[in-house]
Amino acid sequence: MGADRLTADDANRTSTFDGNVVITQGSMRMTASRVTVKEDADRHKFYVASGAPVTFRQKRDKVDEWVEGFAERAEFDDRNDVLRLYNRARVKSNQNEITGDFISYDMRREVAEVSGAPPGKAPPPNSRVKVIILPPKKAPEGAPREGAPPLELKPDAGKQ
């Protein structure tokens, strides 16, 4: 972790990082104006980040793609690897993008849920979520998909 200033409260297991905060954990990188980190008795950390915007980036498992997110505020719990993005939240992966006022992203399962308001709050009138999903590029007729093994056909044993 890096920042312009750190305030540590060891008795309460809380640290506050201010100014140009950069957090890295595995392949995840988060930037923010301010991050407060609270550590529990089992040494799991809960992060609350604010900024204009908070950004995060993480490499997806088993593919050469990154997931990127943006919001005014973010919460990350390293016990369950869930990132919650609040206020003008956006998550992009490859050419796909989701936007809404609240996005919960499960980093282990690579599953995102989006809504017009955080849990427990009613969405404002006419609030909408937006999803952009581009279909994968098609291979030329008869050519195998990129990265996929060629299709192997076998005769039907019951019809010989």
GINOR-V899268 format. One record per residue. N is the residue number from 1. OMEGA is omega in radians with two decimals (NA if undefined). NEAR is the number of other ideal C-beta (glycine too) atoms within 8 Angstrom. D_LAST is the distance of its C-alpha to the last C-alpha in Angstrom with 1 decimal. Layout:
# GINOR-V899268
n	omega	near	d_last
N	OMEGA	NEAR	D_LAST
N	OMEGA	NEAR	D_LAST
This chain:
# GINOR-V899268
n	omega	near	d_last
1	3.09	9	66.3
2	3.14	5	69.0
3	3.08	12	71.6
4	-3.09	5	75.1
5	3.12	7	76.5
6	2.98	8	75.6
7	-3.09	7	77.3
8	3.08	7	76.3
9	-3.06	8	77.2
10	-3.11	5	76.3
11	-3.13	4	77.7
12	3.14	6	75.3
13	-3.12	8	72.4
14	3.05	10	72.4
15	3.10	9	72.5
16	3.13	11	73.0
17	-3.12	13	72.1
18	3.01	11	73.8
19	3.07	9	73.4
20	-3.08	8	70.4
21	3.06	17	68.3
22	3.12	10	65.2
23	3.03	13	62.9
24	3.09	8	60.0
25	-3.04	5	57.7
26	3.13	5	54.6
27	3.12	5	53.0
28	3.06	11	55.0
29	3.13	10	58.1
30	3.04	17	60.5
31	-3.11	11	63.7
32	3.03	13	66.4
33	-3.11	10	70.1
34	3.09	12	70.6
35	3.02	15	68.5
36	-3.12	10	69.6
37	3.09	12	67.8
38	-3.13	10	68.2
39	3.12	9	67.1
40	-3.08	10	66.5
41	3.11	3	67.4
42	3.11	5	63.9
43	3.00	6	64.4
44	-3.07	9	61.8
45	3.06	10	63.1
46	-3.06	13	63.3
47	2.97	14	64.0
48	-3.05	10	65.7
49	3.04	15	65.9
50	-3.12	11	67.7
51	-3.13	12	68.1
52	-0.03	4	67.9
53	2.88	8	65.0
54	3.09	16	63.4
55	2.98	11	60.3
56	3.12	13	57.5
57	3.11	10	54.6
58	3.09	11	51.8
59	3.10	7	48.8
60	3.10	10	45.5
61	2.96	5	43.4
62	3.06	3	40.4
63	-3.14	5	41.0
64	3.14	2	43.7
65	3.10	8	45.3
66	2.99	8	48.6
67	-3.14	13	49.7
68	3.13	10	53.2
69	-3.11	16	55.5
70	3.08	10	58.9
71	3.07	14	61.4
72	3.14	10	65.1
73	3.13	11	64.6
74	3.03	17	61.9
75	3.13	11	61.5
76	3.12	12	59.3
77	-3.07	11	58.8
78	3.06	10	57.5
79	-3.10	8	56.8
80	3.11	7	53.8
81	3.08	9	53.3
82	3.10	10	53.9
83	3.09	12	55.8
84	-3.12	12	57.6
85	-3.08	16	58.8
86	3.01	12	61.7
87	-3.12	7	63.3
88	-3.08	9	61.6
89	3.14	15	58.6
90	3.06	12	55.8
91	3.14	14	52.6
92	3.02	9	50.6
93	-3.07	10	47.3
94	3.11	6	46.0
95	-3.09	5	46.6
96	-3.09	10	46.4
97	3.01	11	49.7
98	3.12	13	51.1
99	3.11	9	54.7
100	3.14	13	56.8
101	3.14	12	59.9
102	3.06	14	58.1
103	3.02	15	55.0
104	-3.10	10	53.7
105	3.10	14	51.4
106	-3.04	11	49.6
107	3.13	10	49.3
108	-3.09	6	47.0
109	-3.09	5	44.4
110	-3.13	8	45.1
111	3.11	6	45.7
112	3.02	9	48.5
113	-3.08	7	50.1
114	3.09	12	52.7
115	-3.13	11	55.3
116	3.12	10	58.5
117	3.09	10	60.7
118	3.12	9	60.6
119	3.12	5	59.8
120	3.12	3	62.6
121	3.11	6	64.0
122	3.10	4	63.5
123	3.10	8	62.2
124	3.11	7	64.8
125	3.11	3	64.5
126	3.09	4	62.0
127	-3.09	10	60.5
128	2.96	6	57.0
129	-3.09	10	54.4
130	3.13	8	52.7
131	3.05	8	49.2
132	3.12	8	47.9
133	3.10	5	44.2
134	3.12	7	42.9
135	3.09	5	39.1
136	3.11	5	37.6
137	3.13	5	37.6
138	3.06	5	34.4
139	3.07	7	32.8
140	-3.12	5	32.4
141	3.08	3	29.4
142	-3.13	3	26.3
143	3.10	6	28.4
144	3.05	8	27.8
145	3.13	7	30.5
146	3.11	6	33.3
147	-3.14	3	33.0
148	3.10	6	29.4
149	3.12	5	26.7
150	3.14	5	24.3
151	-3.13	5	21.2
152	-3.12	5	18.2
153	3.10	4	14.7
154	3.13	4	11.7
155	3.09	6	8.0
156	-3.05	6	7.2
157	-3.10	5	6.0
158	-3.08	4	6.0
159	3.13	5	3.8
160	NA	5	0.0
